[in-house]
Amino acid sequence: MSAPKKIKATAVHTFKWKGINRKGGKIDGEFQGVSVAEVKANLRKQGVNVTRIQKVAKPLFSFGKKISPMDIALISRQIATMLGAGVPLVQTLSLIAHSTDNVPLRELMSSVSNEISTGTPMSKALREHPKYFDDLYCDLVDAGEQSGALDTIYDRIAIYKEKSEALKSKIKKAMFYPTAVLVVAGLVTLLLLLFVIPQFKTIFAGFGAELPAFTLFVLHISDLVKEYWYLIGIFFFGSVWAFKKAYAKSEKFRNQCDKLELKIPVISTILEKAAVARFARTLSTTFAAGIPLIDALISASGASGNYVYRSAITKIRTEVMAGMQMNVAMKMTGTFPEMLSQMVMIGEESGNLDNMLSKVADIYEQQVDDAVDALTSLLEPFIMVVLGIIVGGLIVAMYLPIFELGSVIG
């Protein structure tokens, strides 16, 4: 599928206006539009004679809401519902724009609505905003426009986005808990080394006795942290910055990280199941929308979220183009589970591939959910043990000389 031509986006502004309605009453309000002339024309259609209009200046620094992927999933469901109820597309987008209190989202939907009202196809209008609507989203809308079944396609898009965001949420949940606890453990350890242990060092100086090796070791670490804390901070934040920079700039580095992710115990199982679920869900949605399998595999490759699976799907696509059945090509990669290959084989033989893939996606999404819950239950005692060893070890190191002194006195 050829890459769409990039179009310059039309900026949408908010205008404050005052005017007189058909009954001669004075009214005012706000309206989104591209220009003053366009806003006046739209208000005139509503029976408003505008007496004053002014563009609202955007603030230099905005700390308000942003458009999240979950917002896109929500508006996709709203569009699907309204189109299914027979509401015209332009009116649907206008209603969504005026019903949200998220200003960037309101401006986005107003911009799309304005483009469509001038005769621009919706898929073309959405491609002007690639930050929020990726190629897969736009291709599905394009397929809906071509088939004349945009309401049906939007229902599939809404399901896809909802399932996709739910899966992302589960993965974040799996990563957040251990990360948060380890960060807290690190901060507690740092505070003990910087402020608590030096107090014990002052007490030990008056003992006049040789300290245990473990206590001396902890005191030396405390001295190093206290003396070079800024270097440690620079090294830590510098490493994080360098990692993010390398991850953003280097495709080879990202690929190596993807490979490494699949070797982490327990976590790898969740990531593998999530990749399979994304692959099956994307392929099911695109194939059901009438997009050819070869093109659908391109979308599924990008949605898999991992280099290992992207490479495997690319190989599958090559073999399918050569005439091989998809289930056979999947087995040859050795990447996908046997159950998926069997379900695809049944789908190909029965001519019901999209439904089979949808069922597979449901199964693996549920398995990801169960695996995340199991991981959380498994990590709770493990993290408590780690915290106990770190914090408890520091406390024992500080009280060990006191215990030994007590035994000598006794």
matplotlib code that plots the C-alpha trace (Angstrom):
import matplotlib.pyplot as plt

x = [0.0, 1.5, 2.3, -0.3, 0.7, 1.2, -1.1, -0.6, -2.8, -5.4, -5.2, -8.4, -8.9, -11.4, -13.3, -15.4, -18.4, -21.4, -24.5, -28.2, -30.5, -33.7, -35.8, -33.6, -32.0, -28.4, -26.3, -22.7, -20.5, -17.5, -17.0, -14.2, -13.2, -10.4, -11.1, -13.4, -15.2, -16.0, -17.2, -19.5, -20.9, -21.6, -23.3, -25.3, -26.7, -27.8, -29.7, -27.1, -26.1, -22.6, -21.8, -18.4, -15.9, -12.4, -9.9, -8.9, -5.2, -3.5, -1.4, 2.3, 2.5, -0.3, -0.6, -4.0, -5.3, -3.7, -5.1, -4.3, -4.7, -7.6, -9.3, -9.0, -10.5, -13.4, -14.2, -14.0, -16.7, -18.8, -18.5, -19.4, -22.5, -23.7, -23.2, -24.9, -27.9, -28.1, -26.5, -24.7, -20.8, -20.3, -22.9, -21.4, -18.0, -19.4, -21.4, -18.3, -16.2, -18.8, -19.4, -15.8, -14.0, -10.7, -9.6, -7.0, -9.5, -12.2, -9.9, -8.9, -12.4, -13.5, -10.6, -11.6, -15.3, -14.4, -12.4, -15.1, -17.8, -15.8, -16.0, -12.7, -13.0, -12.7, -9.6, -7.8, -8.8, -7.5, -4.2, -3.5, -3.2, -0.7, 0.1, -3.3, -4.5, -1.9, -1.8, -3.7, -6.6, -6.7, -6.6, -9.5, -11.5, -10.6, -11.8, -15.1, -15.6, -14.8, -17.3, -19.9, -20.1, -18.3, -20.5, -19.6, -15.9, -16.0, -17.5, -14.5, -12.1, -13.7, -13.4, -9.8, -8.8, -10.5, -8.9, -5.5, -5.6, -6.8, -3.8, -1.4, -2.8, -2.2, 1.4, 2.0, 0.4, 2.9, 5.8, 4.7, 4.4, 7.9, 9.5, 7.7, 8.7, 12.3, 12.5, 11.1, 13.6, 16.4, 15.3, 15.0, 18.5, 19.9, 18.3, 19.7, 23.2, 23.2, 21.6, 21.1, 24.3, 26.6, 25.0, 26.0, 29.5, 29.8, 28.7, 31.1, 34.0, 33.7, 33.8, 37.6, 37.2, 37.6, 34.3, 33.0, 33.9, 30.3, 29.8, 33.0, 31.9, 28.5, 30.2, 32.6, 29.7, 28.0, 31.1, 31.3, 27.7, 27.9, 31.1, 30.2, 26.4, 26.3, 28.5, 26.2, 23.2, 24.8, 25.8, 22.2, 20.3, 22.9, 22.5, 18.7, 19.0, 21.6, 19.3, 16.3, 18.3, 19.8, 16.4, 14.8, 17.6, 19.0, 16.7, 19.5, 19.5, 15.7, 15.8, 18.4, 16.2, 13.2, 15.3, 16.5, 12.9, 11.9, 14.7, 13.6, 12.0, 8.3, 8.1, 8.9, 5.9, 3.6, 5.3, 5.1, 1.4, 0.7, 2.5, 0.5, -2.7, -1.9, -1.0, -4.2, -6.4, -4.9, -5.0, -8.6, -9.7, -8.0, -8.9, -12.6, -12.5, -11.8, -8.1, -6.1, -4.2, -0.8, -1.5, -3.1, 0.1, 2.0, -0.3, -0.1, 3.7, 3.8, 1.3, 3.1, 5.3, 8.4, 11.3, 11.3, 7.6, 7.9, 10.6, 8.6, 5.5, 7.6, 8.8, 5.2, 4.1, 6.9, 5.9, 2.2, 3.0, 4.8, 1.6, 2.1, -0.7, -0.4, -0.5, 2.3, 4.4, 3.7, 5.0, 8.2, 9.1, 9.1, 8.0, 4.2, 2.5, 1.1, -2.5, -2.4, -1.2, -3.9, -6.6, -5.3, -5.4, -9.0, -9.9, -8.3, -10.0, -13.4, -13.1, -13.6, -10.1, -11.1, -13.4, -10.8, -8.2, -10.6, -11.1, -7.3, -6.9, -9.6, -7.8, -4.4, -5.7, -7.3, -4.0, -2.1, -4.6, -4.2, -0.4, -0.3, -2.3, -0.1, 3.0, 1.7, 1.0, 4.4, 6.3, 4.7, 6.6, 9.7, 9.9, 9.3, 12.2, 14.4, 13.4, 14.0, 17.5, 18.5, 17.0, 17.4, 21.0, 21.8, 20.2, 22.0, 25.3, 24.7, 23.6, 26.2, 28.9, 26.4, 25.4, 29.1, 29.8, 26.9, 28.2, 31.7, 30.2, 27.9]
y = [0.0, 3.3, 5.9, 8.6, 12.1, 14.4, 17.4, 20.6, 20.7, 23.5, 25.3, 25.6, 28.6, 29.5, 32.7, 34.7, 36.4, 38.6, 39.0, 39.3, 36.3, 36.1, 37.4, 40.5, 39.2, 39.8, 36.6, 35.6, 32.5, 30.7, 28.9, 26.9, 27.7, 28.3, 32.0, 34.9, 34.7, 31.0, 31.5, 34.4, 32.3, 29.3, 31.6, 33.3, 29.9, 29.5, 32.8, 34.9, 38.4, 38.8, 42.2, 41.5, 38.6, 38.1, 35.2, 33.8, 33.9, 30.7, 30.8, 30.7, 27.8, 25.2, 22.8, 21.6, 18.3, 16.6, 14.1, 10.5, 7.3, 6.5, 9.7, 8.5, 5.1, 7.0, 9.2, 6.2, 4.5, 7.7, 8.0, 4.3, 4.7, 7.9, 6.6, 3.4, 5.6, 7.3, 10.7, 12.3, 12.2, 16.0, 16.4, 13.5, 15.1, 18.5, 17.1, 15.3, 18.5, 20.6, 18.0, 17.6, 19.9, 18.8, 21.9, 20.2, 17.3, 19.8, 21.7, 18.4, 17.2, 20.7, 20.7, 17.3, 18.3, 21.5, 19.5, 17.0, 19.7, 21.1, 17.7, 16.2, 12.4, 11.5, 9.3, 12.2, 14.6, 12.2, 11.8, 15.5, 14.5, 11.5, 12.1, 10.9, 8.8, 6.4, 4.7, 1.7, 3.9, 5.9, 2.8, 1.3, 4.5, 4.5, 0.9, 1.9, 4.8, 2.7, 0.0, 2.4, 0.8, 3.4, 2.8, -1.0, -0.3, 2.3, -0.2, -2.5, 0.4, 1.2, -2.4, -2.5, 0.7, -0.3, -3.7, -2.2, 0.3, -2.3, -4.4, -1.5, -0.8, -4.4, -4.3, -1.0, -2.5, -5.4, -3.0, -0.2, -2.1, -3.6, -0.4, 1.8, -0.4, -0.6, 3.2, 3.6, 1.1, 3.0, 6.3, 4.8, 3.3, 6.6, 8.5, 6.0, 6.2, 10.0, 11.0, 8.0, 6.0, 9.1, 9.6, 6.1, 6.8, 9.6, 7.2, 4.5, 7.0, 7.0, 3.2, 3.0, -0.6, -2.3, -2.4, -5.5, -5.9, -5.6, -2.3, -0.9, -1.9, 0.0, 3.0, 3.2, 3.1, 5.8, 8.0, 7.4, 8.3, 11.4, 12.6, 11.8, 12.0, 14.5, 12.3, 9.4, 11.5, 12.7, 9.2, 7.9, 10.6, 10.7, 7.0, 7.3, 10.2, 8.3, 5.3, 7.3, 9.1, 5.9, 4.2, 7.1, 7.5, 4.0, 1.3, -1.3, -0.4, -0.7, -4.1, -5.3, -4.1, -5.9, -9.1, -8.7, -8.1, -11.6, -13.1, -11.6, -14.3, -14.1, -10.7, -12.3, -14.5, -11.5, -9.7, -12.7, -13.2, -9.5, -9.5, -12.5, -10.8, -7.5, -9.4, -11.4, -8.4, -6.2, -8.8, -9.7, -6.1, -5.2, -8.4, -8.1, -4.5, -5.8, -4.9, -7.5, -10.0, -8.8, -5.3, -6.4, -8.2, -4.9, -3.3, -6.4, -6.2, -2.6, -3.3, -6.3, -4.0, -6.2, -6.6, -10.4, -10.6, -7.9, -9.9, -13.1, -11.4, -9.9, -13.4, -14.7, -11.9, -12.9, -16.5, -15.7, -13.5, -16.5, -18.6, -20.4, -20.7, -18.4, -21.1, -23.0, -19.8, -19.1, -22.6, -22.1, -18.9, -20.9, -17.7, -18.1, -20.7, -23.8, -22.9, -19.8, -21.7, -24.3, -21.6, -19.8, -23.1, -23.7, -20.1, -20.4, -23.7, -22.5, -19.0, -17.5, -16.2, -12.9, -14.5, -17.1, -14.5, -12.5, -15.5, -16.0, -12.3, -12.7, -15.8, -14.2, -10.9, -12.9, -14.8, -11.5, -10.3, -13.5, -13.4, -9.8, -10.7, -13.8, -11.6, -9.1, -11.8, -13.4, -10.1, -8.9, -11.4, -11.2, -7.4, -7.6, -10.0, -7.6, -4.6, -6.6, -7.6, -4.1, -2.1, -4.8, -5.3, -1.6, -1.7, -4.8, -3.4, -0.3, -2.3, -5.1, -3.1, -2.3, -5.9, -6.9, -4.2, -5.4, -9.0, -7.8, -5.7, -8.6]
z = [0.0, -1.1, 1.6, 1.7, 0.6, 3.6, 3.7, 5.6, 8.6, 8.9, 12.2, 14.2, 16.5, 19.2, 18.7, 21.2, 19.7, 20.5, 18.4, 18.0, 17.4, 15.3, 18.2, 18.6, 21.9, 22.6, 22.9, 23.1, 23.1, 21.7, 18.4, 16.8, 13.2, 10.8, 10.2, 11.3, 8.0, 8.4, 12.0, 10.9, 8.1, 10.4, 13.0, 10.3, 9.3, 12.9, 12.7, 14.6, 13.4, 14.7, 16.1, 17.5, 17.1, 18.5, 18.3, 21.7, 22.1, 23.1, 26.3, 26.0, 28.5, 28.6, 31.5, 30.6, 29.2, 26.3, 23.8, 25.0, 23.1, 25.4, 24.2, 20.6, 21.7, 23.3, 20.4, 18.1, 20.1, 20.1, 16.3, 15.9, 18.1, 16.4, 12.9, 13.8, 15.0, 11.7, 12.7, 9.7, 10.0, 10.1, 12.8, 14.7, 14.8, 15.6, 18.5, 19.9, 19.5, 21.5, 24.2, 25.4, 27.9, 26.5, 24.5, 22.2, 21.5, 20.7, 18.3, 16.7, 16.1, 14.9, 12.4, 11.1, 10.9, 9.0, 6.5, 5.9, 5.5, 2.5, 0.8, 1.9, 2.6, 6.3, 5.8, 4.1, 6.9, 9.5, 7.8, 8.5, 12.2, 12.1, 15.8, 16.8, 13.8, 12.5, 9.1, 10.3, 11.6, 8.4, 6.2, 8.1, 7.7, 4.0, 3.6, 5.3, 2.9, -0.1, 1.0, 2.1, 5.5, 7.6, 10.6, 10.6, 10.2, 13.0, 15.3, 14.5, 15.0, 18.4, 19.5, 18.2, 20.0, 23.3, 23.3, 22.3, 25.1, 27.7, 26.7, 27.1, 30.5, 31.6, 30.4, 32.2, 35.4, 35.2, 34.9, 37.3, 40.5, 40.8, 39.4, 41.9, 44.8, 43.8, 43.3, 46.9, 48.2, 46.5, 47.9, 51.4, 51.2, 49.9, 52.8, 55.3, 53.8, 53.7, 57.0, 59.4, 59.1, 59.6, 63.0, 64.0, 62.7, 65.3, 68.1, 67.0, 67.1, 70.9, 71.3, 70.9, 69.6, 66.3, 64.3, 62.6, 58.9, 57.8, 59.7, 58.2, 54.7, 55.2, 56.7, 53.7, 51.3, 53.3, 53.1, 49.3, 48.8, 51.0, 49.3, 45.7, 45.7, 42.9, 40.7, 41.4, 40.5, 37.3, 36.3, 37.0, 35.2, 32.5, 31.9, 31.7, 29.3, 27.1, 27.1, 26.0, 23.3, 22.0, 22.0, 20.1, 17.5, 16.9, 15.4, 16.0, 19.7, 19.9, 18.2, 20.7, 23.6, 22.1, 22.0, 25.5, 26.8, 25.6, 27.8, 31.1, 33.3, 33.9, 32.1, 28.8, 29.0, 29.3, 26.5, 24.2, 24.9, 24.4, 21.0, 19.8, 21.0, 19.2, 16.0, 16.0, 16.9, 14.2, 11.5, 12.4, 12.3, 9.0, 7.3, 8.3, 7.0, 3.5, 3.5, 1.5, 3.6, 2.3, 3.3, 6.6, 7.5, 7.1, 9.7, 12.0, 11.8, 13.0, 15.7, 17.2, 19.3, 19.2, 16.7, 16.9, 16.0, 13.4, 11.6, 11.9, 10.4, 7.6, 6.7, 6.8, 4.4, 2.0, 2.0, 1.6, -1.4, -2.9, -2.5, 0.8, 3.3, 6.3, 8.9, 7.2, 7.0, 10.7, 11.7, 9.7, 11.7, 15.0, 16.8, 17.2, 19.4, 17.9, 19.0, 16.8, 13.8, 14.3, 14.6, 11.5, 9.6, 10.6, 9.7, 6.2, 5.5, 6.6, 5.1, 8.5, 9.3, 10.8, 13.4, 14.3, 14.8, 16.9, 19.2, 19.5, 20.4, 23.1, 24.5, 24.7, 26.1, 28.9, 29.4, 29.6, 32.3, 34.3, 33.9, 35.2, 38.3, 38.9, 38.5, 41.0, 43.5, 42.9, 43.2, 46.5, 48.8, 46.6, 46.9, 50.6, 51.0, 48.9, 51.0, 54.2, 53.1, 52.0, 54.9, 57.5, 56.4, 57.0, 60.4, 61.5, 60.3, 62.5, 65.6, 65.3, 67.2, 69.9, 70.3, 70.5, 73.0, 75.2, 75.1, 76.2, 79.1, 80.1]

ax = plt.figure().add_subplot(projection="3d")
ax.plot(x, y, z, "-o")
ax.set_aspect("equal")
plt.show()
